[in-house]
Amino acid sequence: MRKYKRIVVKIGTKVIASKDRTLDASRVSDIASQVSAIMNKGIEVIIVTSGAIGAGLSLLNMKKRPSDLASLQATAAIGQNHLMQLYSEYFKKEGYRVGQILLTQEDFNDRKRYLNIKHTINTLLRHKAVPIINENDTVATEEIKCGDNDRLSGLVADLCGADILIMLSDVDGLLDADGRVIRHVREISPDILKLGGKSQCDLGTGGMATKIEAAKTVAKAGIECIIANGKEKAVLTRIVLEAEDIGTSFESGKEKHIARKRWIAYSSKSKGSIIVDDGAREALRKKNKSLLASGITALVGDFAAGDVVVIVDKEGMEFAKGVVSYSSVEIAKIKGLKTGQFKSVLGYDGRDEVIHKDNLVVL
């Protein structure tokens, strides 16, 4: 038995959908049974589940996934209720309660909200409840797109300090060029990324490429990842309790960023970009320096102090992210200037650093 204390399980739509597109209650029941068996061993489990839109499609007798945002949101609203009813019913039979958490990217962009999610999950686990997390598709806009819950599961695994992320799909794992399952991936190289390809279906929105990206994200947090077929018999208990090699496992990374810098690099989305000269690029990449106004040549976007932005070199390559000390309006005034010149253009003495090195991550 692997020595896991906390695991995150991501369940794809196809894992819990029947051939006729309706939710398969027997599959939800089976997952609840497996997760309960794992929890009975003292292991905490967090579920990130897809399926709200798929459930809504079947309940509304819709033949295909709608393309307009309002219809997607309405479909998700109807489907999410049904999805949670099933999870609640089957976990209750196993003696466990569930707690629903619906998230959008904005919850991760704001550091306080990000930490509140963590506190909520930890409290649910202390009460022996199963946190069941989904994208809040009823209000999300940009977030309803390919890969949302794959990425979400990686962010949740990092946020809650999981030991492993298990991603259940309708495939046996990552396949090589000959169609054989790759059992173990030590490093996510460009060749591995190419094997992910691109895929999308009208029930779910993910593909192998987004799962590999999620594995890459959690590796930076020192978290193992496994991609496996969710319809394989007792797949979760065999992986967690019996230590079977099922699907494709991805090693956790050797180099681990501190939690705040992982939030900057992977959890938050940038509100704009800052373009820097070659001198600033070298200072940030090789000398672990802060970003000063003198090295800034231009900026893109409208952002406030405290927002996360990407840093771009003159060739257009994004090479770092960081939390800015100034707004875009202020940076437009001080770019290219020395610190001693700030007061003459801003009217006050500001901070020396536009982005302090403690709030900056080289990607």
N, C-alpha and C positions, 0 to 999 in steps of 0.2 A: 504494500500500500504506500503510495506517495505521501509525503508528509506535507500536505496542504492544510492551511488554516482557513483560507478564504479564497473562493473561486468565483469568477464571473462566467456565466454561460450565456452566449448570444444565440438566439433561436431565430432562424430565417423563416420567412413566410412559407416556403415550399415544404419545410419540415412539418408544419402543422396544418397544411392544406390538403384536401382530398383531390382526386383527379377531376371532380366536377366543380372545383374551385371553392367549395364551402370549407369552413374550418372543420377539421377532423377531431371530434371530441375525444376519441380514443387515444390519439397522439398526445393531446394535452394531458390526459389522464396518466399516460405512460411517463411523460416527462415529470409530472408532479410526483409520481411514485419513485422515480430514480433520484430526483433531487432530495426527496424526503429521506431516502435510504442513506444518502450522503450526509445529510444534516444529522441523522441519528448517530453518526460517528463523531459528532462534534465539529464538523466542518461547516463554515458559514458559506452560503450561496446567494449570489445576486444574479437575477435574470434580466437580460436585455432582450426584449422580444419584438419582433416585427409581427405583422398580421392584421393591424387595425384596418387598413384600406382593403386588404383582401377579404376580411370578414364583412366589411360594409358592402363590397361588390356583390357577395353572395346574398346577403340579406335584402339588398335592393334589386336583386335579379338583373344586374347589369352585365352585359356581355363582355365589355372591355373596360380597362382602366380609363377614367375620364382624363382629358388633357387640360381642362381649365381648372384654375386654382380653387375657385369656390366649390366646385363639385368634388374635388379631391378632399377638401377640408370637411365637407358635409359627410362624405363617405367614411372618412376616418372617425368622425364623431360618433356615428352610428356603430361602426365596427369595433371601436375601442371598448365601448361598454360591454358588448357581447364577449369580446376577448377576455376582459377581466372577470366577467361572470364565470367563465369556464375555469380560469386559473383559481379563482376563489373557491369554487365548488370542489375541485379535485384536491387542492391542498388541504381544505377543511377535513376531507375524508381521511387524510393522512395525519391530522392533528396539528396542522400549521395554519397560521393566518398569512395573508399577503398584504403588502402595502404598495399602492400605485404611485409612481413618480413619473411625471411627464415633463420633458425637458426640450429646450431649444438651444441653439448656439449661444444666444445672449446670456443664458445661465452660466456658460463657461467663460464668456468674455469678461464678465464682472467678477473680480477676485472674491468679493464678499459673498456673492451668490454661489460661486464655485465652492467655497468652504462650507456654506450652509447645506449644500447638497450632501457633502461628505458627512456632516453632523447628522443629517436626517437618516442617511443610510446606516450609519453606526448605531443610531438609536433604535431603528427597526430591528437590526440584527441582535441587539441586546435583549429585545423583547421576543426573540426567537421567531420573528416574522420574516417572510421572504420579500425583499424589495423587488418589485417588477417594474422595469423601466422601459419607456418607449419614447420616441421622438413625439413631441406635441404637434402632430400633423394638423390638428384642428385650427391652430393659429400660425404655424410655421409658413414661411413663404419661400425664401431661397433654400431652406433646409429640405424641402420635399424634392429630392433629387437623388441620383444614383449614389449609393454608398453611405447614406445617412446613418443607418443603424450599425453598419460595420465600424465606421469611424466612432460612433457614439459608444460602442462597447469597449473600444480601446481607451477612450477618454475616461470611462467609468472605472475600468480596471486600474488605470493609473491613479485616479482620484481616490479610490477606496483602498489602495495598497494591496491589491489581490496578489496571490502567488502565481496564478495561472488564468489565462483567458481561453475558454473553450468555445470555438465558433462552430455551430452546427448548421450544415447546409444540406443540399440534396446531392452532393458529390462526395467521393471518397477521400478527397484531399487535393493537394496540388499535383498536377500531372506533368510529366516530362514531355519532350517532343514526340515520344513514341506512345503516349497515352498511359504510361505506368505511374503509379503513385510514388511520389518522392517521400520517403518516410521521415527524413530528418534534414533540416536546413540549419546549418551553423551560422551563416551570414546571409543577409538579404542583399545579394549582389544585383547589378543591372541585368544579368542573365535570368535570375530568379524573377525579377520584376516583369521581364518580357513574357515569361510563362503565364503570368496572370491574365494577359490579354484584356479584352473588354467584353462585358456581357450585361444584359438587362432583360427583364421580363415584365409582363403586365401585372403580375401579382406583387412581387417584391421589387426592390430597386438596386440590389447589390450585385456584385460579381466577384470573381476570384481576385481581381486587381485591388479592389477595396479591402478585401480581407488581408491581403499581403501588406497593404499600407497600415492596417490596424496592428498587424504583427510587428511591423517595423517600429511603430509608435511605442508599443508596450515593451519592446526590447530595450529601449532607452531608459525605461523605468525598472529594468531588472526583472521583468515578468515573462514567464514562458507562455507560448501560445500554441494551441493545437487546432487545426481545421479538420473536421471529421464529418461523416455522413450521419445526420441526425435520425435517419430512419433505420439505421443498423440497430439490431436488437441490443438493449441494455448498454448503449454506447457510453453513457455518462458514468455509470457505476463501474464499467470495465476499465475506463480510463483512470478514474479517480481512486476507486477502491481496490482494483485488481492490478493496476499498473500495466495494463496491456498497451502495446504499441499499435494504436489505431489512428488512421489518418496521417496527416503531416504535422510534425512538431517543429517549432521554431525556437531555437535557443534564445535565452535572454541575453541582452548585450553585456559586454564586459565593462564598458564605460558607461557610468550612470550619472546623469545630470541630477542636481538637487531639485527638490519638488517645485520650487517657485520658478526655476528656469525651465522645467518641463512644461509648466503651465504657459509660460511665455511662448515657448517654441511650438507646442503641439495643441494645447487646449484652446487658446484664444485665437480669434481671427483678427487680422490686421485691419485698421481703419484707414490706412494710407501708406505712403512710402516716402522715404527720404533718399535722395541720390547724393552720393559722396564722391570725392576725388580719390586718386590712387593712394595718396598719403594716408588718408583716413582709413581706407580699406585695409592697408597693411597694418596700421596701428590696431585696428579691431581684430583682425584675423590672427596676427602673429605675435602681438605684444600685449594682449589682454588689456587694452586701454578703453577709456570711456569715449563716447562720441562728442566732439566739440563742434561748435557752430562754424569754426574756421574751415572745417573740412567738408561742409555741406554746400553743394552747388545748386540743388533744386529740390522741390518736394511736390508730391501729388496727393490730392485728397483734402478733406476737411476733417480735422480731428482735434480733440481737446487734450490738455495735459492729463497724463495718467492713462491715455489710450496706448494700445500696442500698435506698432508700425513695423513694416519691413524696411530693411536697409539695402539699397541697390547700388551697384557700382556703375561706372559710366558706360559699360557694355550692356547694361540692362539685366545683369545677373543678381538675383536676390541671394544674399549670402548671410544675413543676420536678421534678428528681430529684437525689438526692445520696447520698453515702456518709456514714453517721452516725458520730459519735465516741463515742456512748453507746448502750447497749442500751435496749430498750423499757421495761424495768423501771426503769432509771435516769431516762429521760426522763419517765416518769410521775411521778417524785418532784420533778423540777426544773422542769417546765413552768410558765411564767408567772413564774419567779423571776429575779432578777438574779444575775450571776455570783458576787458576794460572798456570796450565801446558799447556795451549793452545799454548802459544807463542813458546814453544820448539818444537812442532810438526807442527804447522801451519806457523810459521815464523812471526806471527803478533798477536797482542792482539785483540781477537774477542769479540763478545757479550757474556755476561754471560749465556743467555738463548738460548737453541736450538729452543724452541718454547715459546714465551712470553705468559703469561696467557691471555692477551687481544686478542691474535690470536689463542686461543684454546677453543674448545667446547667439553664438556663431553657428549657423546651420551646417 
